[in-house]
Amino acid sequence: MDIVIIGSGNVAIVFIRLISRTNHRLRAVVCRNPDSLSGVTLPTGLLVRDFGDDIVPADLYIAALSDQFLPELKDHIRLHQGIIVHTAGSVSKEVLKTILPRYGVIYPLQSLRKELDFVPEIPLLVDGSDPLVLDTVRFFAREISEQVTIAGDEIRSRYHLAAVSSANFINYLLILVYDYCEKEKLDADMLLPLLKETINRLEHVSPAEVQTGPAIRNDSDTISRHLDSLKHYPRLKKLYEHFTELISEQFRHKSKDKTD
Ligand SMILES: NC(=O)c1ccc[n+]([C@@H]2O[C@H](COP(=O)([O-])OP(=O)(O)OC[C@H]3O[C@@H](n4cnc5c(N)ncnc54)[C@H](OP(=O)(O)O)[C@@H]3O)[C@@H](O)[C@H]2O)c1
């Protein structure tokens, strides 16, 4: 297929890298700021175009654009053939229907950063405006990912919520913990084996089976000492209190059995 990428941000650059490994032909990148492509190795012959320029004909247009700009895209681009998809978790595919009659979604359920050369495993959720479009989108998606799942707007949005609530929130918690470690002169890297184990074991057990810590043991002495030590870290203290309250409430019946 001939493919055009619209956008030059994180997802656009990672998709350029992934498509370069396939037999599909990347024809052009459409973006408002070609400088954002500097430092990126682009396939030879790839054209860089602005939104107002004549658009290169293609079979698939991948609009990897900010959620806010997607509804405005129709006012900035004229396409005549092919399929257009966006890559957003919580934007309906219908936002594309006035651009081309054949449209869909390829949503990467992964955190993508253009600075990183390493491309992680990327589950893709795909959707299409009709069964033939969906077939084409799914066929393409399978060439850049081993994990492709069909999901309409509603299911994709729920996955997006689950992704935000897990990865984004865990990362914010770690920002606070790393700050605590730095100020208390602790080596945060010492936590890495524990953090890796916490994630890795989810391949074998559910999180509810392996919850540990003072909250589930109802260990009020340790909890009070921790909260006292957190008086100069109000954000971490707030989350510690919330988590402790929620964990003890949910696992009240189990607290007597837990020893670790
Ligand atoms: N990154 C991820 O981990 C990830 C994962 C899954 C899904 N997504 C979704 O994929 C989409 C793209 O995400 P991203 O991380 O690639 O975002 P990003 O790095 O912020 O890139 C957004 C792109 O949209 C362009 N853009 C924004 N406003 C514009 C405007 N008014 N006119 C023209 N271009 C405009 C930006 O151009 P400039 O560079 O010139 O500002 C940039 O090329 C979003 O819907 C996001 O939710 C992202």
The ligand as a MOL file (V3000), in Angstrom:
LIG
                    3D

  0  0  0     0  0            999 V3000
M  V30 BEGIN CTAB
M  V30 COUNTS 48 52 0 0 0
M  V30 BEGIN ATOM
M  V30 1 N 2.1770 9.1110 22.3110 0
M  V30 2 C 1.5010 8.0820 22.7660 0
M  V30 3 O 2.0000 7.3380 23.6140 0
M  V30 4 C 0.1380 7.7380 22.2230 0
M  V30 5 C -0.3390 6.4330 22.3960 0
M  V30 6 C -1.5890 6.1070 21.8850 0
M  V30 7 C -2.3470 7.0670 21.2180 0
M  V30 8 N -1.8690 8.3450 21.0860 0 CHG=1
M  V30 9 C -2.7150 9.2910 20.3680 0
M  V30 10 O -2.1330 9.5610 19.0850 0
M  V30 11 C -2.3750 10.9430 18.7330 0
M  V30 12 C -1.0310 11.6330 18.5220 0
M  V30 13 O -0.3050 11.5640 19.7460 0
M  V30 14 P 1.2340 12.0150 19.8120 0
M  V30 15 O 1.7600 11.5020 21.1060 0
M  V30 16 O 1.9290 11.6760 18.5560 0 CHG=-1
M  V30 17 O 1.0620 13.5940 19.9250 0
M  V30 18 P 2.1890 14.6850 19.6920 0
M  V30 19 O 3.5400 14.0960 19.8130 0
M  V30 20 O 1.8140 15.8490 20.5510 0
M  V30 21 O 1.9590 15.0900 18.1420 0
M  V30 22 C 0.7710 15.7370 17.7590 0
M  V30 23 C 0.8870 16.1390 16.3070 0
M  V30 24 O -0.2820 16.9220 15.9990 0
M  V30 25 C 0.1610 18.1350 15.3620 0
M  V30 26 N -0.7670 19.2130 15.5980 0
M  V30 27 C -1.3650 19.5730 16.7590 0
M  V30 28 N -2.1220 20.6780 16.5790 0
M  V30 29 C -2.0010 21.0150 15.2670 0
M  V30 30 C -2.5390 22.0680 14.4720 0
M  V30 31 N -3.3710 22.9900 14.9880 0
M  V30 32 N -2.1890 22.1180 13.1640 0
M  V30 33 C -1.3570 21.1770 12.6270 0
M  V30 34 N -0.7950 20.1590 13.3350 0
M  V30 35 C -1.1190 20.0860 14.6450 0
M  V30 36 C 1.4960 18.4190 16.0260 0
M  V30 37 O 2.2050 19.3690 15.2650 0
M  V30 38 P 3.3920 20.2360 15.9770 0
M  V30 39 O 4.4980 19.2460 16.2940 0
M  V30 40 O 3.7470 21.2270 14.9380 0
M  V30 41 O 2.7900 20.8240 17.2170 0
M  V30 42 C 2.1140 17.0130 16.0140 0
M  V30 43 O 2.6200 16.7070 14.7370 0
M  V30 44 C -3.2070 11.5300 19.8690 0
M  V30 45 O -4.5560 11.3550 19.5460 0
M  V30 46 C -2.8580 10.6430 21.0590 0
M  V30 47 O -3.8870 10.5980 22.0280 0
M  V30 48 C -0.6520 8.7110 21.5740 0
M  V30 END ATOM
M  V30 BEGIN BOND
M  V30 1 1 1 2
M  V30 2 2 2 3
M  V30 3 1 2 4
M  V30 4 1 4 5
M  V30 5 2 4 48
M  V30 6 2 5 6
M  V30 7 1 6 7
M  V30 8 2 7 8
M  V30 9 1 8 9
M  V30 10 1 8 48
M  V30 11 1 9 10
M  V30 12 1 9 46
M  V30 13 1 10 11
M  V30 14 1 11 12
M  V30 15 1 11 44
M  V30 16 1 12 13
M  V30 17 1 13 14
M  V30 18 2 14 15
M  V30 19 1 14 16
M  V30 20 1 14 17
M  V30 21 1 17 18
M  V30 22 2 18 19
M  V30 23 1 18 20
M  V30 24 1 18 21
M  V30 25 1 21 22
M  V30 26 1 22 23
M  V30 27 1 23 24
M  V30 28 1 23 42
M  V30 29 1 24 25
M  V30 30 1 25 26
M  V30 31 1 25 36
M  V30 32 1 26 27
M  V30 33 1 26 35
M  V30 34 2 27 28
M  V30 35 1 28 29
M  V30 36 1 29 30
M  V30 37 2 29 35
M  V30 38 1 30 31
M  V30 39 2 30 32
M  V30 40 1 32 33
M  V30 41 2 33 34
M  V30 42 1 34 35
M  V30 43 1 36 37
M  V30 44 1 36 42
M  V30 45 1 37 38
M  V30 46 2 38 39
M  V30 47 1 38 40
M  V30 48 1 38 41
M  V30 49 1 42 43
M  V30 50 1 44 45
M  V30 51 1 44 46
M  V30 52 1 46 47
M  V30 END BOND
M  V30 END CTAB
M  END
